[in-house]
Amino acid sequence: MVIPGLIGLWIDRHLGTVMVFLVLGVIGGMTAGMIHLVRLAASISSDEASDRESSDNDSGG
């Protein structure tokens, strides 16, 4: 999340703009971080669900 903000700051300094690309970089980095977090949580959740199903099947029935 920090790298896009630093890239935005670098662009702002070279173009002479006032924190336009910094803000866009921070927002983009936060969005990408949240998407990654949601995907990771969904992956862990599905792995745990499949582990529970396999342990239920192994216990007989």
DSSP file (Angstrom, degrees, kcal/mol; ACC not computed):
  #  RESIDUE AA STRUCTURE BP1 BP2  ACC     N-H-->O    O-->H-N    N-H-->O    O-->H-N    TCO  KAPPA ALPHA  PHI   PSI    X-CA   Y-CA   Z-CA
    1    1 A M     >        0   0    0      0, 0.0     4,-0.6     0, 0.0    28,-0.2   0.000 360.0 360.0 360.0 -20.4    0.0    0.0    0.0
    2    2 A V  H  >  +     0   0    0      2,-0.1     4,-2.3     1,-0.1     5,-0.2   0.865 360.0  64.0 -82.5 -37.4    3.0    2.3    0.5
    3    3 A I  H  > S+     0   0    0      1,-0.2     4,-2.6     2,-0.2     5,-0.2   0.910 100.5  49.7 -58.7 -48.1    4.6    1.8   -2.9
    4    4 A P  H  > S+     0   0    0      0, 0.0     4,-2.3     0, 0.0    22,-0.2   0.884 111.3  51.2 -60.6 -35.0    1.7    3.3   -5.0
    5    5 A G  H  X S+     0   0    0     -4,-0.6     4,-2.3    20,-0.4    -2,-0.2   0.904 110.4  47.8 -65.9 -40.8    1.7    6.3   -2.8
    6    6 A L  H  X S+     0   0    0     -4,-2.3     4,-2.4     2,-0.2    -1,-0.2   0.880 111.1  50.9 -67.3 -37.4    5.4    6.8   -3.2
    7    7 A I  H  X S+     0   0    0     -4,-2.6     4,-2.5    -5,-0.2    -2,-0.2   0.918 110.5  49.9 -63.7 -42.2    5.1    6.4   -6.9
    8    8 A G  H  X S+     0   0    0     -4,-2.3     4,-2.5    -5,-0.2    14,-0.5   0.890 109.9  50.5 -62.4 -39.7    2.3    9.0   -6.9
    9    9 A L  H  X S+     0   0    0     -4,-2.3     4,-2.3    12,-0.2    -1,-0.2   0.909 109.8  50.5 -63.5 -42.2    4.5   11.4   -4.8
   10   10 A W  H  X S+     0   0    0     -4,-2.4     4,-2.0     2,-0.2    -2,-0.2   0.919 111.3  47.9 -61.7 -44.5    7.4   10.9   -7.3
   11   11 A I  H  X S+     0   0    0     -4,-2.5     4,-2.5     1,-0.2     6,-0.3   0.922 110.4  52.6 -62.9 -43.5    5.0   11.7  -10.3
   12   12 A D  H  X>S+     0   0    0     -4,-2.5     4,-1.7     1,-0.2     5,-1.1   0.907 109.4  48.8 -58.8 -42.4    3.7   14.8   -8.5
   13   13 A R  H  <5S+     0   0    0     -4,-2.3    -1,-0.2     1,-0.2    -2,-0.2   0.880 113.8  45.8 -66.9 -36.9    7.2   16.1   -7.9
   14   14 A H  H  <5S+     0   0    0     -4,-2.0    -1,-0.2     1,-0.2    -2,-0.2   0.833 120.0  38.8 -76.7 -31.0    8.2   15.6  -11.5
   15   15 A L  H  <5S-     0   0    0     -4,-2.5    -2,-0.2    -5,-0.2    -1,-0.2   0.616 105.6-124.7 -92.3 -13.1    5.0   17.1  -12.9
   16   16 A G  T  <5 +     0   0    0     -4,-1.7    -3,-0.2    -5,-0.3    -4,-0.1   0.701  59.3 145.8  78.3  19.1    4.8   19.9  -10.4
   17   17 A T      < -     0   0    0     -5,-1.1     2,-0.9    -6,-0.3    -1,-0.2  -0.441  55.7-111.3 -85.9 165.4    1.2   18.9   -9.3
   18   18 A V  S    S-     0   0    0      1,-0.1    -1,-0.0    -2,-0.1    -5,-0.0  -0.779  73.1 -56.8-104.3  90.5   -0.1   19.3   -5.8
   19   19 A M  S  > S+     0   0    0     -2,-0.9     4,-1.6   -10,-0.1     5,-0.2   0.646  96.2 127.5  54.0  23.7   -0.6   15.8   -4.3
   20   20 A V  H  > S+     0   0    0      2,-0.2     4,-2.0     1,-0.2     5,-0.1   0.966  79.5  35.4 -70.4 -52.9   -3.0   14.7   -7.1
   21   21 A F  H  > S+     0   0    0    -13,-0.3     4,-2.6     2,-0.2   -12,-0.2   0.775 113.4  60.3 -75.3 -25.8   -1.1   11.5   -8.0
   22   22 A L  H  > S+     0   0    0    -14,-0.5     4,-2.5     2,-0.2    -1,-0.2   0.947 108.4  43.8 -62.1 -48.5   -0.2   10.9   -4.3
   23   23 A V  H  X S+     0   0    0     -4,-1.6     4,-2.6     1,-0.2     5,-0.2   0.917 114.7  49.2 -63.8 -43.6   -3.8   10.7   -3.4
   24   24 A L  H  X S+     0   0    0     -4,-2.0     4,-2.6     1,-0.2    -1,-0.2   0.896 111.9  49.7 -62.7 -39.4   -4.6    8.6   -6.4
   25   25 A G  H  X S+     0   0    0     -4,-2.6     4,-2.6     2,-0.2   -20,-0.4   0.910 111.5  47.6 -65.5 -42.7   -1.7    6.3   -5.5
   26   26 A V  H  X S+     0   0    0     -4,-2.5     4,-2.5   -22,-0.2     5,-0.2   0.927 114.1  46.8 -64.8 -44.7   -2.8    5.9   -1.9
   27   27 A I  H  X S+     0   0    0     -4,-2.6     4,-2.3     2,-0.2    -2,-0.2   0.921 114.1  48.0 -63.2 -43.5   -6.4    5.2   -2.8
   28   28 A G  H  X S+     0   0    0     -4,-2.6     4,-2.4    -5,-0.2    -2,-0.2   0.902 112.4  49.0 -63.4 -41.2   -5.3    2.7   -5.5
   29   29 A G  H  X S+     0   0    0     -4,-2.6     4,-2.3     2,-0.2    -2,-0.2   0.899 111.8  48.2 -65.6 -41.2   -3.0    1.0   -3.0
   30   30 A M  H  X S+     0   0    0     -4,-2.5     4,-2.4     2,-0.2    -2,-0.2   0.900 112.1  49.9 -65.9 -40.3   -5.6    0.8   -0.3
   31   31 A T  H  X S+     0   0    0     -4,-2.3     4,-2.4     2,-0.2    -2,-0.2   0.930 112.0  47.1 -63.4 -45.7   -8.1   -0.6   -2.8
   32   32 A A  H  X S+     0   0    0     -4,-2.4     4,-2.3     1,-0.2    -2,-0.2   0.895 112.1  51.4 -63.7 -39.6   -5.7   -3.3   -4.1
   33   33 A G  H  X S+     0   0    0     -4,-2.3     4,-2.3     2,-0.2    -2,-0.2   0.902 110.4  47.9 -63.8 -41.8   -4.8   -4.2   -0.5
   34   34 A M  H  X S+     0   0    0     -4,-2.4     4,-2.5     2,-0.2    -2,-0.2   0.902 110.8  51.0 -67.2 -40.5   -8.4   -4.6    0.5
   35   35 A I  H  X S+     0   0    0     -4,-2.4     4,-2.3     1,-0.2    -2,-0.2   0.924 111.6  48.3 -61.4 -43.6   -9.1   -6.8   -2.6
   36   36 A H  H  X S+     0   0    0     -4,-2.3     4,-2.3     1,-0.2    -2,-0.2   0.907 111.2  50.7 -62.9 -42.0   -6.1   -8.9   -1.7
   37   37 A L  H  X S+     0   0    0     -4,-2.3     4,-2.4     2,-0.2    -2,-0.2   0.902 110.6  48.3 -63.1 -42.9   -7.3   -9.2    1.9
   38   38 A V  H  X S+     0   0    0     -4,-2.5     4,-2.3     2,-0.2    -1,-0.2   0.913 112.6  48.3 -65.4 -42.8  -10.8  -10.3    0.9
   39   39 A R  H  X S+     0   0    0     -4,-2.3     4,-2.1     2,-0.2    -2,-0.2   0.897 112.0  49.8 -64.2 -39.9   -9.5  -12.9   -1.6
   40   40 A L  H  X S+     0   0    0     -4,-2.3     4,-2.4     2,-0.2    -2,-0.2   0.915 111.3  48.5 -65.0 -43.6   -7.1  -14.3    1.1
   41   41 A A  H  X S+     0   0    0     -4,-2.4     4,-2.4     1,-0.2    -2,-0.2   0.894 111.4  50.0 -64.1 -40.2   -9.9  -14.5    3.6
   42   42 A A  H  X S+     0   0    0     -4,-2.3     4,-2.3     2,-0.2    -1,-0.2   0.889 110.6  50.3 -65.4 -38.8  -12.2  -16.3    1.1
   43   43 A S  H  X S+     0   0    0     -4,-2.1     4,-2.1     2,-0.2    -2,-0.2   0.921 112.2  46.2 -65.3 -44.6   -9.4  -18.7    0.3
   44   44 A I  H  X S+     0   0    0     -4,-2.4     4,-2.3     1,-0.2    -2,-0.2   0.907 112.2  52.0 -64.6 -41.5   -8.8  -19.5    3.9
   45   45 A S  H  X S+     0   0    0     -4,-2.4     4,-2.0     1,-0.2    -2,-0.2   0.909 110.8  46.4 -62.3 -43.4  -12.5  -19.9    4.6
   46   46 A S  H  X S+     0   0    0     -4,-2.3     4,-2.1     2,-0.2    -1,-0.2   0.861 111.0  53.2 -69.7 -34.1  -13.0  -22.3    1.7
   47   47 A D  H  X S+     0   0    0     -4,-2.1     4,-1.9     2,-0.2    -2,-0.2   0.912 110.2  47.5 -64.6 -42.2   -9.9  -24.3    2.8
   48   48 A E  H  X S+     0   0    0     -4,-2.3     4,-2.2     2,-0.2    -2,-0.2   0.883 110.6  52.3 -66.2 -38.2  -11.3  -24.7    6.3
   49   49 A A  H  X S+     0   0    0     -4,-2.0     4,-2.1     1,-0.2    -1,-0.2   0.906 110.3  47.4 -65.0 -41.3  -14.7  -25.7    5.0
   50   50 A S  H  X S+     0   0    0     -4,-2.1     4,-2.1     1,-0.2    -1,-0.2   0.856 110.5  53.0 -69.4 -33.3  -13.2  -28.4    2.8
   51   51 A D  H  X S+     0   0    0     -4,-1.9     4,-2.0     2,-0.2    -2,-0.2   0.900 109.4  48.9 -66.0 -40.3  -11.1  -29.6    5.8
   52   52 A R  H  X S+     0   0    0     -4,-2.2     4,-2.0     2,-0.2    -2,-0.2   0.900 110.7  50.6 -65.2 -40.5  -14.2  -29.9    7.9
   53   53 A E  H  X S+     0   0    0     -4,-2.1     4,-1.9     1,-0.2    -2,-0.2   0.906 110.9  48.1 -64.6 -41.3  -16.0  -31.8    5.2
   54   54 A S  H  X S+     0   0    0     -4,-2.1     4,-1.7     1,-0.2    -1,-0.2   0.861 111.3  50.1 -69.9 -34.0  -13.2  -34.3    4.8
   55   55 A S  H  X S+     0   0    0     -4,-2.0     4,-1.2     2,-0.2    -1,-0.2   0.840 109.2  52.5 -72.9 -31.2  -12.9  -34.9    8.6
   56   56 A D  H  < S+     0   0    0     -4,-2.0    -2,-0.2     1,-0.2    -1,-0.2   0.888 111.1  47.0 -67.2 -38.7  -16.7  -35.5    8.7
   57   57 A N  H >< S+     0   0    0     -4,-1.9     3,-0.8     1,-0.2    -2,-0.2   0.833 110.0  53.3 -71.6 -32.8  -16.4  -38.1    6.0
   58   58 A D  H 3< S+     0   0    0     -4,-1.7    -1,-0.2     1,-0.2    -2,-0.2   0.764  96.6  66.4 -73.5 -26.1  -13.4  -39.8    7.7
   59   59 A S  T 3< S-     0   0    0     -4,-1.2    -1,-0.2     1,-0.2    -2,-0.2   0.510 105.2-127.7 -77.2  -2.2  -15.2  -40.2   11.0
   60   60 A G    <         0   0    0     -3,-0.8    -1,-0.2    -4,-0.2    -2,-0.1  -0.161 360.0 360.0  82.7 179.0  -17.6  -42.6    9.4
   61   61 A G              0   0    0     -3,-0.1    -1,-0.1    -4,-0.0    -3,-0.0   0.423 360.0 360.0 170.6 360.0  -21.3  -42.4    9.6
